[in-house]
């Protein structure tokens, strides 16, 4: 289980979030559920290195 930094951008309102998560096999769990605009599905997710 590795700790990783994730950048999430909402494709509806443009809000950005930077979170830390845990990599478990092929998934990354951050606990993120929805954007401030109530969007739960339409995100751009990028893993940050360094």
mmCIF entry with sequence, helices, sheets and N, C-alpha, C, O atoms, coordinates in Angstrom:
data_MODEL
# 
_entry.id   MODEL 
# 
_entity.id                         1 
_entity.type                       polymer 
_entity.pdbx_number_of_molecules   1 
# 
_entity_poly.entity_id                      1 
_entity_poly.type                           'polypeptide(L)' 
_entity_poly.nstd_linkage                   no 
_entity_poly.nstd_monomer                   no 
_entity_poly.pdbx_seq_one_letter_code       
;(UNK)(UNK)(UNK)(UNK)(UNK)(UNK)(UNK)(UNK)(UNK)(UNK)(UNK)(UNK)(UNK)(UNK)(UNK)(UNK)
(UNK)(UNK)(UNK)(UNK)(UNK)(UNK)(UNK)(UNK)(UNK)(UNK)(UNK)(UNK)(UNK)(UNK)(UNK)(UNK)
(UNK)(UNK)(UNK)(UNK)(UNK)(UNK)(UNK)(UNK)(UNK)(UNK)(UNK)(UNK)(UNK)(UNK)(UNK)(UNK)
(UNK)(UNK)
;
_entity_poly.pdbx_seq_one_letter_code_can   XXXXXXXXXXXXXXXXXXXXXXXXXXXXXXXXXXXXXXXXXXXXXXXXXX 
_entity_poly.pdbx_strand_id                 A 
# 
loop_
_entity_poly_seq.entity_id 
_entity_poly_seq.num 
_entity_poly_seq.mon_id 
_entity_poly_seq.hetero 
1 1  UNK n 
1 2  UNK n 
1 3  UNK n 
1 4  UNK n 
1 5  UNK n 
1 6  UNK n 
1 7  UNK n 
1 8  UNK n 
1 9  UNK n 
1 10 UNK n 
1 11 UNK n 
1 12 UNK n 
1 13 UNK n 
1 14 UNK n 
1 15 UNK n 
1 16 UNK n 
1 17 UNK n 
1 18 UNK n 
1 19 UNK n 
1 20 UNK n 
1 21 UNK n 
1 22 UNK n 
1 23 UNK n 
1 24 UNK n 
1 25 UNK n 
1 26 UNK n 
1 27 UNK n 
1 28 UNK n 
1 29 UNK n 
1 30 UNK n 
1 31 UNK n 
1 32 UNK n 
1 33 UNK n 
1 34 UNK n 
1 35 UNK n 
1 36 UNK n 
1 37 UNK n 
1 38 UNK n 
1 39 UNK n 
1 40 UNK n 
1 41 UNK n 
1 42 UNK n 
1 43 UNK n 
1 44 UNK n 
1 45 UNK n 
1 46 UNK n 
1 47 UNK n 
1 48 UNK n 
1 49 UNK n 
1 50 UNK n 
# 
_struct_asym.id          A 
_struct_asym.entity_id   1 
# 
_struct_sheet.id               AA1 
_struct_sheet.type             ? 
_struct_sheet.number_strands   4 
_struct_sheet.details          ? 
# 
loop_
_struct_sheet_order.sheet_id 
_struct_sheet_order.range_id_1 
_struct_sheet_order.range_id_2 
_struct_sheet_order.offset 
_struct_sheet_order.sense 
AA1 1 2 ? anti-parallel 
AA1 2 3 ? anti-parallel 
AA1 3 4 ? anti-parallel 
# 
loop_
_struct_sheet_range.sheet_id 
_struct_sheet_range.id 
_struct_sheet_range.beg_label_comp_id 
_struct_sheet_range.beg_label_asym_id 
_struct_sheet_range.beg_label_seq_id 
_struct_sheet_range.pdbx_beg_PDB_ins_code 
_struct_sheet_range.end_label_comp_id 
_struct_sheet_range.end_label_asym_id 
_struct_sheet_range.end_label_seq_id 
_struct_sheet_range.pdbx_end_PDB_ins_code 
_struct_sheet_range.beg_auth_comp_id 
_struct_sheet_range.beg_auth_asym_id 
_struct_sheet_range.beg_auth_seq_id 
_struct_sheet_range.end_auth_comp_id 
_struct_sheet_range.end_auth_asym_id 
_struct_sheet_range.end_auth_seq_id 
AA1 1 UNK A 27 ? UNK A 29 ? UNK A 27 UNK A 29 
AA1 2 UNK A 16 ? UNK A 24 ? UNK A 16 UNK A 24 
AA1 3 UNK A 2  ? UNK A 10 ? UNK A 2  UNK A 10 
AA1 4 UNK A 43 ? UNK A 48 ? UNK A 43 UNK A 48 
# 
loop_
_atom_site.group_PDB 
_atom_site.id 
_atom_site.type_symbol 
_atom_site.label_atom_id 
_atom_site.label_alt_id 
_atom_site.label_comp_id 
_atom_site.label_asym_id 
_atom_site.label_entity_id 
_atom_site.label_seq_id 
_atom_site.pdbx_PDB_ins_code 
_atom_site.Cartn_x 
_atom_site.Cartn_y 
_atom_site.Cartn_z 
_atom_site.occupancy 
_atom_site.B_iso_or_equiv 
_atom_site.pdbx_formal_charge 
_atom_site.auth_seq_id 
_atom_site.auth_comp_id 
_atom_site.auth_asym_id 
_atom_site.auth_atom_id 
_atom_site.pdbx_PDB_model_num 
ATOM 1   N N  . UNK A 1 1  ? 0.844   -1.168 0.000   1.00 0.00 ? 1  UNK A N  1 
ATOM 2   C CA . UNK A 1 1  ? 0.000   0.000  0.000   1.00 0.00 ? 1  UNK A CA 1 
ATOM 3   C C  . UNK A 1 1  ? 0.899   1.244  0.000   1.00 0.00 ? 1  UNK A C  1 
ATOM 4   O O  . UNK A 1 1  ? 1.639   1.479  0.956   1.00 0.00 ? 1  UNK A O  1 
ATOM 5   N N  . UNK A 1 2  ? 0.832   2.034  -1.069  1.00 0.00 ? 2  UNK A N  1 
ATOM 6   C CA . UNK A 1 2  ? 1.646   3.238  -1.215  1.00 0.00 ? 2  UNK A CA 1 
ATOM 7   C C  . UNK A 1 2  ? 0.781   4.484  -1.069  1.00 0.00 ? 2  UNK A C  1 
ATOM 8   O O  . UNK A 1 2  ? -0.396  4.471  -1.432  1.00 0.00 ? 2  UNK A O  1 
ATOM 9   N N  . UNK A 1 3  ? 1.362   5.564  -0.537  1.00 0.00 ? 3  UNK A N  1 
ATOM 10  C CA . UNK A 1 3  ? 0.687   6.851  -0.456  1.00 0.00 ? 3  UNK A CA 1 
ATOM 11  C C  . UNK A 1 3  ? 0.992   7.622  -1.737  1.00 0.00 ? 3  UNK A C  1 
ATOM 12  O O  . UNK A 1 3  ? 2.147   7.693  -2.157  1.00 0.00 ? 3  UNK A O  1 
ATOM 13  N N  . UNK A 1 4  ? -0.039  8.202  -2.362  1.00 0.00 ? 4  UNK A N  1 
ATOM 14  C CA . UNK A 1 4  ? 0.133   8.960  -3.599  1.00 0.00 ? 4  UNK A CA 1 
ATOM 15  C C  . UNK A 1 4  ? -0.628  10.272 -3.510  1.00 0.00 ? 4  UNK A C  1 
ATOM 16  O O  . UNK A 1 4  ? -1.580  10.401 -2.741  1.00 0.00 ? 4  UNK A O  1 
ATOM 17  N N  . UNK A 1 5  ? -0.195  11.249 -4.311  1.00 0.00 ? 5  UNK A N  1 
ATOM 18  C CA . UNK A 1 5  ? -0.852  12.553 -4.373  1.00 0.00 ? 5  UNK A CA 1 
ATOM 19  C C  . UNK A 1 5  ? -1.683  12.592 -5.650  1.00 0.00 ? 5  UNK A C  1 
ATOM 20  O O  . UNK A 1 5  ? -1.188  12.254 -6.725  1.00 0.00 ? 5  UNK A O  1 
ATOM 21  N N  . UNK A 1 6  ? -2.954  13.005 -5.535  1.00 0.00 ? 6  UNK A N  1 
ATOM 22  C CA . UNK A 1 6  ? -3.891  12.999 -6.652  1.00 0.00 ? 6  UNK A CA 1 
ATOM 23  C C  . UNK A 1 6  ? -4.427  14.407 -6.880  1.00 0.00 ? 6  UNK A C  1 
ATOM 24  O O  . UNK A 1 6  ? -4.791  15.098 -5.929  1.00 0.00 ? 6  UNK A O  1 
ATOM 25  N N  . UNK A 1 7  ? -4.475  14.832 -8.147  1.00 0.00 ? 7  UNK A N  1 
ATOM 26  C CA . UNK A 1 7  ? -5.076  16.110 -8.509  1.00 0.00 ? 7  UNK A CA 1 
ATOM 27  C C  . UNK A 1 7  ? -6.393  15.810 -9.219  1.00 0.00 ? 7  UNK A C  1 
ATOM 28  O O  . UNK A 1 7  ? -6.414  15.092 -10.218 1.00 0.00 ? 7  UNK A O  1 
ATOM 29  N N  . UNK A 1 8  ? -7.487  16.357 -8.704  1.00 0.00 ? 8  UNK A N  1 
ATOM 30  C CA . UNK A 1 8  ? -8.817  16.128 -9.267  1.00 0.00 ? 8  UNK A CA 1 
ATOM 31  C C  . UNK A 1 8  ? -9.369  17.465 -9.744  1.00 0.00 ? 8  UNK A C  1 
ATOM 32  O O  . UNK A 1 8  ? -9.345  18.445 -9.000  1.00 0.00 ? 8  UNK A O  1 
ATOM 33  N N  . UNK A 1 9  ? -9.868  17.513 -10.985 1.00 0.00 ? 9  UNK A N  1 
ATOM 34  C CA . UNK A 1 9  ? -10.491 18.721 -11.510 1.00 0.00 ? 9  UNK A CA 1 
ATOM 35  C C  . UNK A 1 9  ? -11.902 18.388 -11.966 1.00 0.00 ? 9  UNK A C  1 
ATOM 36  O O  . UNK A 1 9  ? -12.115 17.441 -12.723 1.00 0.00 ? 9  UNK A O  1 
ATOM 37  N N  . UNK A 1 10 ? -12.864 19.173 -11.497 1.00 0.00 ? 10 UNK A N  1 
ATOM 38  C CA . UNK A 1 10 ? -14.262 18.976 -11.879 1.00 0.00 ? 10 UNK A CA 1 
ATOM 39  C C  . UNK A 1 10 ? -14.468 19.513 -13.289 1.00 0.00 ? 10 UNK A C  1 
ATOM 40  O O  . UNK A 1 10 ? -14.130 20.664 -13.564 1.00 0.00 ? 10 UNK A O  1 
ATOM 41  N N  . UNK A 1 11 ? -15.018 18.695 -14.187 1.00 0.00 ? 11 UNK A N  1 
ATOM 42  C CA . UNK A 1 11 ? -15.265 19.120 -15.554 1.00 0.00 ? 11 UNK A CA 1 
ATOM 43  C C  . UNK A 1 11 ? -16.518 19.982 -15.685 1.00 0.00 ? 11 UNK A C  1 
ATOM 44  O O  . UNK A 1 11 ? -16.759 20.545 -16.753 1.00 0.00 ? 11 UNK A O  1 
ATOM 45  N N  . UNK A 1 12 ? -17.321 20.100 -14.628 1.00 0.00 ? 12 UNK A N  1 
ATOM 46  C CA . UNK A 1 12 ? -18.520 20.940 -14.681 1.00 0.00 ? 12 UNK A CA 1 
ATOM 47  C C  . UNK A 1 12 ? -18.242 22.375 -14.239 1.00 0.00 ? 12 UNK A C  1 
ATOM 48  O O  . UNK A 1 12 ? -18.604 23.318 -14.943 1.00 0.00 ? 12 UNK A O  1 
ATOM 49  N N  . UNK A 1 13 ? -17.600 22.551 -13.079 1.00 0.00 ? 13 UNK A N  1 
ATOM 50  C CA . UNK A 1 13 ? -17.387 23.906 -12.558 1.00 0.00 ? 13 UNK A CA 1 
ATOM 51  C C  . UNK A 1 13 ? -15.927 24.347 -12.586 1.00 0.00 ? 13 UNK A C  1 
ATOM 52  O O  . UNK A 1 13 ? -15.648 25.535 -12.421 1.00 0.00 ? 13 UNK A O  1 
ATOM 53  N N  . UNK A 1 14 ? -14.983 23.416 -12.791 1.00 0.00 ? 14 UNK A N  1 
ATOM 54  C CA . UNK A 1 14 ? -13.571 23.765 -12.867 1.00 0.00 ? 14 UNK A CA 1 
ATOM 55  C C  . UNK A 1 14 ? -12.838 23.768 -11.535 1.00 0.00 ? 14 UNK A C  1 
ATOM 56  O O  . UNK A 1 14 ? -11.640 24.046 -11.501 1.00 0.00 ? 14 UNK A O  1 
ATOM 57  N N  . UNK A 1 15 ? -13.518 23.467 -10.443 1.00 0.00 ? 15 UNK A N  1 
ATOM 58  C CA . UNK A 1 15 ? -12.892 23.425 -9.109  1.00 0.00 ? 15 UNK A CA 1 
ATOM 59  C C  . UNK A 1 15 ? -11.783 22.374 -9.093  1.00 0.00 ? 15 UNK A C  1 
ATOM 60  O O  . UNK A 1 15 ? -11.923 21.309 -9.695  1.00 0.00 ? 15 UNK A O  1 
ATOM 61  N N  . UNK A 1 16 ? -10.676 22.676 -8.398  1.00 0.00 ? 16 UNK A N  1 
ATOM 62  C CA . UNK A 1 16 ? -9.538  21.753 -8.326  1.00 0.00 ? 16 UNK A CA 1 
ATOM 63  C C  . UNK A 1 16 ? -9.317  21.317 -6.893  1.00 0.00 ? 16 UNK A C  1 
ATOM 64  O O  . UNK A 1 16 ? -9.485  22.100 -5.958  1.00 0.00 ? 16 UNK A O  1 
ATOM 65  N N  . UNK A 1 17 ? -8.941  20.065 -6.731  1.00 0.00 ? 17 UNK A N  1 
ATOM 66  C CA . UNK A 1 17 ? -8.649  19.487 -5.428  1.00 0.00 ? 17 UNK A CA 1 
ATOM 67  C C  . UNK A 1 17 ? -7.339  18.730 -5.521  1.00 0.00 ? 17 UNK A C  1 
ATOM 68  O O  . UNK A 1 17 ? -7.089  18.052 -6.517  1.00 0.00 ? 17 UNK A O  1 
ATOM 69  N N  . UNK A 1 18 ? -6.494  18.834 -4.498  1.00 0.00 ? 18 UNK A N  1 
ATOM 70  C CA . UNK A 1 18 ? -5.277  18.032 -4.407  1.00 0.00 ? 18 UNK A CA 1 
ATOM 71  C C  . UNK A 1 18 ? -5.394  17.221 -3.127  1.00 0.00 ? 18 UNK A C  1 
ATOM 72  O O  . UNK A 1 18 ? -5.494  17.778 -2.034  1.00 0.00 ? 18 UNK A O  1 
ATOM 73  N N  . UNK A 1 19 ? -5.381  15.893 -3.272  1.00 0.00 ? 19 UNK A N  1 
ATOM 74  C CA . UNK A 1 19 ? -5.602  14.991 -2.149  1.00 0.00 ? 19 UNK A CA 1 
ATOM 75  C C  . UNK A 1 19 ? -4.504  13.947 -2.070  1.00 0.00 ? 19 UNK A C  1 
ATOM 76  O O  . UNK A 1 19 ? -3.830  13.663 -3.061  1.00 0.00 ? 19 UNK A O  1 
ATOM 77  N N  . UNK A 1 20 ? -4.332  13.386 -0.902  1.00 0.00 ? 20 UNK A N  1 
ATOM 78  C CA . UNK A 1 20 ? -3.449  12.244 -0.732  1.00 0.00 ? 20 UNK A CA 1 
ATOM 79  C C  . UNK A 1 20 ? -4.322  11.004 -0.616  1.00 0.00 ? 20 UNK A C  1 
ATOM 80  O O  . UNK A 1 20 ? -5.383  11.032 0.007   1.00 0.00 ? 20 UNK A O  1 
ATOM 81  N N  . UNK A 1 21 ? -3.863  9.925  -1.219  1.00 0.00 ? 21 UNK A N  1 
ATOM 82  C CA . UNK A 1 21 ? -4.631  8.696  -1.182  1.00 0.00 ? 21 UNK A CA 1 
ATOM 83  C C  . UNK A 1 21 ? -3.735  7.492  -1.015  1.00 0.00 ? 21 UNK A C  1 
ATOM 84  O O  . UNK A 1 21 ? -2.510  7.609  -0.966  1.00 0.00 ? 21 UNK A O  1 
ATOM 85  N N  . UNK A 1 22 ? -4.359  6.335  -0.929  1.00 0.00 ? 22 UNK A N  1 
ATOM 86  C CA . UNK A 1 22 ? -3.642  5.070  -0.803  1.00 0.00 ? 22 UNK A CA 1 
ATOM 87  C C  . UNK A 1 22 ? -3.852  4.250  -2.065  1.00 0.00 ? 22 UNK A C  1 
ATOM 88  O O  . UNK A 1 22 ? -4.980  4.061  -2.522  1.00 0.00 ? 22 UNK A O  1 
ATOM 89  N N  . UNK A 1 23 ? -2.746  3.765  -2.621  1.00 0.00 ? 23 UNK A N  1 
ATOM 90  C CA . UNK A 1 23 ? -2.827  2.881  -3.793  1.00 0.00 ? 23 UNK A CA 1 
ATOM 91  C C  . UNK A 1 23 ? -2.970  1.456  -3.292  1.00 0.00 ? 23 UNK A C  1 
ATOM 92  O O  . UNK A 1 23 ? -2.131  0.969  -2.534  1.00 0.00 ? 23 UNK A O  1 
ATOM 93  N N  . UNK A 1 24 ? -4.032  0.791  -3.714  1.00 0.00 ? 24 UNK A N  1 
ATOM 94  C CA . UNK A 1 24 ? -4.269  -0.605 -3.377  1.00 0.00 ? 24 UNK A CA 1 
ATOM 95  C C  . UNK A 1 24 ? -4.493  -1.356 -4.678  1.00 0.00 ? 24 UNK A C  1 
ATOM 96  O O  . UNK A 1 24 ? -5.558  -1.247 -5.286  1.00 0.00 ? 24 UNK A O  1 
ATOM 97  N N  . UNK A 1 25 ? -3.504  -2.110 -5.104  1.00 0.00 ? 25 UNK A N  1 
ATOM 98  C CA . UNK A 1 25 ? -3.500  -2.845 -6.369  1.00 0.00 ? 25 UNK A CA 1 
ATOM 99  C C  . UNK A 1 25 ? -3.721  -1.863 -7.514  1.00 0.00 ? 25 UNK A C  1 
ATOM 100 O O  . UNK A 1 25 ? -2.835  -1.051 -7.780  1.00 0.00 ? 25 UNK A O  1 
ATOM 101 N N  . UNK A 1 26 ? -4.861  -1.898 -8.205  1.00 0.00 ? 26 UNK A N  1 
ATOM 102 C CA . UNK A 1 26 ? -5.084  -1.021 -9.366  1.00 0.00 ? 26 UNK A CA 1 
ATOM 103 C C  . UNK A 1 26 ? -6.030  0.144  -9.057  1.00 0.00 ? 26 UNK A C  1 
ATOM 104 O O  . UNK A 1 26 ? -6.494  0.815  -9.979  1.00 0.00 ? 26 UNK A O  1 
ATOM 105 N N  . UNK A 1 27 ? -6.322  0.393  -7.773  1.00 0.00 ? 27 UNK A N  1 
ATOM 106 C CA . UNK A 1 27 ? -7.211  1.487  -7.357  1.00 0.00 ? 27 UNK A CA 1 
ATOM 107 C C  . UNK A 1 27 ? -6.462  2.463  -6.459  1.00 0.00 ? 27 UNK A C  1 
ATOM 108 O O  . UNK A 1 27 ? -5.492  2.104  -5.791  1.00 0.00 ? 27 UNK A O  1 
ATOM 109 N N  . UNK A 1 28 ? -6.939  3.711  -6.462  1.00 0.00 ? 28 UNK A N  1 
ATOM 110 C CA . UNK A 1 28 ? -6.423  4.708  -5.523  1.00 0.00 ? 28 UNK A CA 1 
ATOM 111 C C  . UNK A 1 28 ? -7.615  5.215  -4.723  1.00 0.00 ? 28 UNK A C  1 
ATOM 112 O O  . UNK A 1 28 ? -8.589  5.710  -5.289  1.00 0.00 ? 28 UNK A O  1 
ATOM 113 N N  . UNK A 1 29 ? -7.531  5.086  -3.401  1.00 0.00 ? 29 UNK A N  1 
ATOM 114 C CA . UNK A 1 29 ? -8.642  5.493  -2.527  1.00 0.00 ? 29 UNK A CA 1 
ATOM 115 C C  . UNK A 1 29 ? -8.272  6.791  -1.818  1.00 0.00 ? 29 UNK A C  1 
ATOM 116 O O  . UNK A 1 29 ? -7.300  6.844  -1.065  1.00 0.00 ? 29 UNK A O  1 
ATOM 117 N N  . UNK A 1 30 ? -9.070  7.853  -2.071  1.00 0.00 ? 30 UNK A N  1 
ATOM 118 C CA . UNK A 1 30 ? -8.837  9.149  -1.437  1.00 0.00 ? 30 UNK A CA 1 
ATOM 119 C C  . UNK A 1 30 ? -9.965  9.528  -0.484  1.00 0.00 ? 30 UNK A C  1 
ATOM 120 O O  . UNK A 1 30 ? -9.780  10.392 0.373   1.00 0.00 ? 30 UNK A O  1 
ATOM 121 N N  . UNK A 1 31 ? -11.121 8.902  -0.615  1.00 0.00 ? 31 UNK A N  1 
ATOM 122 C CA . UNK A 1 31 ? -12.272 9.279  0.179   1.00 0.00 ? 31 UNK A CA 1 
ATOM 123 C C  . UNK A 1 31 ? -13.088 10.383 -0.477  1.00 0.00 ? 31 UNK A C  1 
ATOM 124 O O  . UNK A 1 31 ? -14.111 10.799 0.068   1.00 0.00 ? 31 UNK A O  1 
ATOM 125 N N  . UNK A 1 32 ? -12.652 10.866 -1.645  1.00 0.00 ? 32 UNK A N  1 
ATOM 126 C CA . UNK A 1 32 ? -13.354 11.929 -2.361  1.00 0.00 ? 32 UNK A CA 1 
ATOM 127 C C  . UNK A 1 32 ? -14.673 11.395 -2.911  1.00 0.00 ? 32 UNK A C  1 
ATOM 128 O O  . UNK A 1 32 ? -14.690 10.363 -3.582  1.00 0.00 ? 32 UNK A O  1 
ATOM 129 N N  . UNK A 1 33 ? -15.780 12.089 -2.634  1.00 0.00 ? 33 UNK A N  1 
ATOM 130 C CA . UNK A 1 33 ? -17.102 11.622 -3.072  1.00 0.00 ? 33 UNK A CA 1 
ATOM 131 C C  . UNK A 1 33 ? -17.739 12.527 -4.117  1.00 0.00 ? 33 UNK A C  1 
ATOM 132 O O  . UNK A 1 33 ? -18.273 12.036 -5.112  1.00 0.00 ? 33 UNK A O  1 
ATOM 133 N N  . UNK A 1 34 ? -17.690 13.867 -3.906  1.00 0.00 ? 34 UNK A N  1 
ATOM 134 C CA . UNK A 1 34 ? -18.312 14.767 -4.865  1.00 0.00 ? 34 UNK A CA 1 
ATOM 135 C C  . UNK A 1 34 ? -17.709 16.159 -4.762  1.00 0.00 ? 34 UNK A C  1 
ATOM 136 O O  . UNK A 1 34 ? -17.094 16.514 -3.757  1.00 0.00 ? 34 UNK A O  1 
ATOM 137 N N  . UNK A 1 35 ? -17.897 16.940 -5.819  1.00 0.00 ? 35 UNK A N  1 
ATOM 138 C CA . UNK A 1 35 ? -17.430 18.316 -5.883  1.00 0.00 ? 35 UNK A CA 1 
ATOM 139 C C  . UNK A 1 35 ? -18.380 19.226 -5.107  1.00 0.00 ? 35 UNK A C  1 
ATOM 140 O O  . UNK A 1 35 ? -19.466 18.804 -4.710  1.00 0.00 ? 35 UNK A O  1 
ATOM 141 N N  . UNK A 1 36 ? -17.972 20.459 -4.895  1.00 0.00 ? 36 UNK A N  1 
ATOM 142 C CA . UNK A 1 36 ? -18.815 21.454 -4.238  1.00 0.00 ? 36 UNK A CA 1 
ATOM 143 C C  . UNK A 1 36 ? -20.090 21.735 -5.034  1.00 0.00 ? 36 UNK A C  1 
ATOM 144 O O  . UNK A 1 36 ? -21.095 22.152 -4.457  1.00 0.00 ? 36 UNK A O  1 
ATOM 145 N N  . UNK A 1 37 ? -20.062 21.513 -6.356  1.00 0.00 ? 37 UNK A N  1 
ATOM 146 C CA . UNK A 1 37 ? -21.230 21.751 -7.213  1.00 0.00 ? 37 UNK A CA 1 
ATOM 147 C C  . UNK A 1 37 ? -22.134 20.514 -7.289  1.00 0.00 ? 37 UNK A C  1 
ATOM 148 O O  . UNK A 1 37 ? -23.041 20.471 -8.120  1.00 0.00 ? 37 UNK A O  1 
ATOM 149 N N  . UNK A 1 38 ? -21.906 19.527 -6.450  1.00 0.00 ? 38 UNK A N  1 
ATOM 150 C CA . UNK A 1 38 ? -22.681 18.275 -6.360  1.00 0.00 ? 38 UNK A CA 1 
ATOM 151 C C  . UNK A 1 38 ? -22.399 17.286 -7.489  1.00 0.00 ? 38 UNK A C  1 
ATOM 152 O O  . UNK A 1 38 ? -23.103 16.283 -7.601  1.00 0.00 ? 38 UNK A O  1 
ATOM 153 N N  . UNK A 1 39 ? -21.395 17.533 -8.326  1.00 0.00 ? 39 UNK A N  1 
ATOM 154 C CA . UNK A 1 39 ? -20.986 16.597 -9.360  1.00 0.00 ? 39 UNK A CA 1 
ATOM 155 C C  . UNK A 1 39 ? -20.368 15.364 -8.694  1.00 0.00 ? 39 UNK A C  1 
ATOM 156 O O  . UNK A 1 39 ? -19.507 15.490 -7.824  1.00 0.00 ? 39 UNK A O  1 
ATOM 157 N N  . UNK A 1 40 ? -20.809 14.178 -9.106  1.00 0.00 ? 40 UNK A N  1 
ATOM 158 C CA . UNK A 1 40 ? -20.247 12.948 -8.547  1.00 0.00 ? 40 UNK A CA 1 
ATOM 159 C C  . UNK A 1 40 ? -19.568 12.066 -9.603  1.00 0.00 ? 40 UNK A C  1 
ATOM 160 O O  . UNK A 1 40 ? -19.001 11.029 -9.257  1.00 0.00 ? 40 UNK A O  1 
ATOM 161 N N  . UNK A 1 41 ? -19.616 12.459 -10.885 1.00 0.00 ? 41 UNK A N  1 
ATOM 162 C CA . UNK A 1 41 ? -19.153 11.562 -11.952 1.00 0.00 ? 41 UNK A CA 1 
ATOM 163 C C  . UNK A 1 41 ? -18.116 12.135 -12.918 1.00 0.00 ? 41 UNK A C  1 
ATOM 164 O O  . UNK A 1 41 ? -17.253 11.391 -13.383 1.00 0.00 ? 41 UNK A O  1 
ATOM 165 N N  . UNK A 1 42 ? -18.171 13.421 -13.233 1.00 0.00 ? 42 UNK A N  1 
ATOM 166 C CA . UNK A 1 42 ? -17.408 13.977 -14.350 1.00 0.00 ? 42 UNK A CA 1 
ATOM 167 C C  . UNK A 1 42 ? -16.153 14.707 -13.866 1.00 0.00 ? 42 UNK A C  1 
ATOM 168 O O  . UNK A 1 42 ? -16.176 15.917 -13.644 1.00 0.00 ? 42 UNK A O  1 
ATOM 169 N N  . UNK A 1 43 ? -15.044 13.947 -13.703 1.00 0.00 ? 43 UNK A N  1 
ATOM 170 C CA . UNK A 1 43 ? -13.796 14.504 -13.187 1.00 0.00 ? 43 UNK A CA 1 
ATOM 171 C C  . UNK A 1 43 ? -12.624 14.140 -14.074 1.00 0.00 ? 43 UNK A C  1 
ATOM 172 O O  . UNK A 1 43 ? -12.646 13.129 -14.776 1.00 0.00 ? 43 UNK A O  1 
ATOM 173 N N  . UNK A 1 44 ? -11.602 14.977 -14.032 1.00 0.00 ? 44 UNK A N  1 
ATOM 174 C CA . UNK A 1 44 ? -10.305 14.666 -14.630 1.00 0.00 ? 44 UNK A CA 1 
ATOM 175 C C  . UNK A 1 44 ? -9.381  14.366 -13.464 1.00 0.00 ? 44 UNK A C  1 
ATOM 176 O O  . UNK A 1 44 ? -9.174  15.221 -12.603 1.00 0.00 ? 44 UNK A O  1 
ATOM 177 N N  . UNK A 1 45 ? -8.826  13.169 -13.424 1.00 0.00 ? 45 UNK A N  1 
ATOM 178 C CA . UNK A 1 45 ? -8.011  12.726 -12.296 1.00 0.00 ? 45 UNK A CA 1 
ATOM 179 C C  . UNK A 1 45 ? -6.594  12.453 -12.781 1.00 0.00 ? 45 UNK A C  1 
ATOM 180 O O  . UNK A 1 45 ? -6.383  11.742 -13.763 1.00 0.00 ? 45 UNK A O  1 
ATOM 181 N N  . UNK A 1 46 ? -5.622  13.034 -12.069 1.00 0.00 ? 46 UNK A N  1 
ATOM 182 C CA . UNK A 1 46 ? -4.224  12.895 -12.456 1.00 0.00 ? 46 UNK A CA 1 
ATOM 183 C C  . UNK A 1 46 ? -3.385  12.548 -11.224 1.00 0.00 ? 46 UNK A C  1 
ATOM 184 O O  . UNK A 1 46 ? -3.510  13.182 -10.176 1.00 0.00 ? 46 UNK A O  1 
ATOM 185 N N  . UNK A 1 47 ? -2.543  11.548 -11.363 1.00 0.00 ? 47 UNK A N  1 
ATOM 186 C CA . UNK A 1 47 ? -1.621  11.197 -10.283 1.00 0.00 ? 47 UNK A CA 1 
ATOM 187 C C  . UNK A 1 47 ? -0.393  12.083 -10.390 1.00 0.00 ? 47 UNK A C  1 
ATOM 188 O O  . UNK A 1 47 ? 0.189   12.209 -11.468 1.00 0.00 ? 47 UNK A O  1 
ATOM 189 N N  . UNK A 1 48 ? 0.010   12.703 -9.278  1.00 0.00 ? 48 UNK A N  1 
ATOM 190 C CA . UNK A 1 48 ? 1.148   13.598 -9.277  1.00 0.00 ? 48 UNK A CA 1 
ATOM 191 C C  . UNK A 1 48 ? 2.361   12.879 -8.715  1.00 0.00 ? 48 UNK A C  1 
ATOM 192 O O  . UNK A 1 48 ? 2.266   12.174 -7.711  1.00 0.00 ? 48 UNK A O  1 
ATOM 193 N N  . UNK A 1 49 ? 3.499   13.061 -9.365  1.00 0.00 ? 49 UNK A N  1 
ATOM 194 C CA . UNK A 1 49 ? 4.730   12.422 -8.927  1.00 0.00 ? 49 UNK A CA 1 
ATOM 195 C C  . UNK A 1 49 ? 5.657   13.471 -8.344  1.00 0.00 ? 49 UNK A C  1 
ATOM 196 O O  . UNK A 1 49 ? 5.710   14.603 -8.824  1.00 0.00 ? 49 UNK A O  1 
ATOM 197 N N  . UNK A 1 50 ? 6.389   13.088 -7.305  1.00 0.00 ? 50 UNK A N  1 
ATOM 198 C CA . UNK A 1 50 ? 7.404   13.967 -6.761  1.00 0.00 ? 50 UNK A CA 1 
ATOM 199 C C  . UNK A 1 50 ? 7.042   14.764 -5.617  1.00 0.00 ? 50 UNK A C  1 
ATOM 200 O O  . UNK A 1 50 ? 7.863   15.529 -5.112  1.00 0.00 ? 50 UNK A O  1 
# 
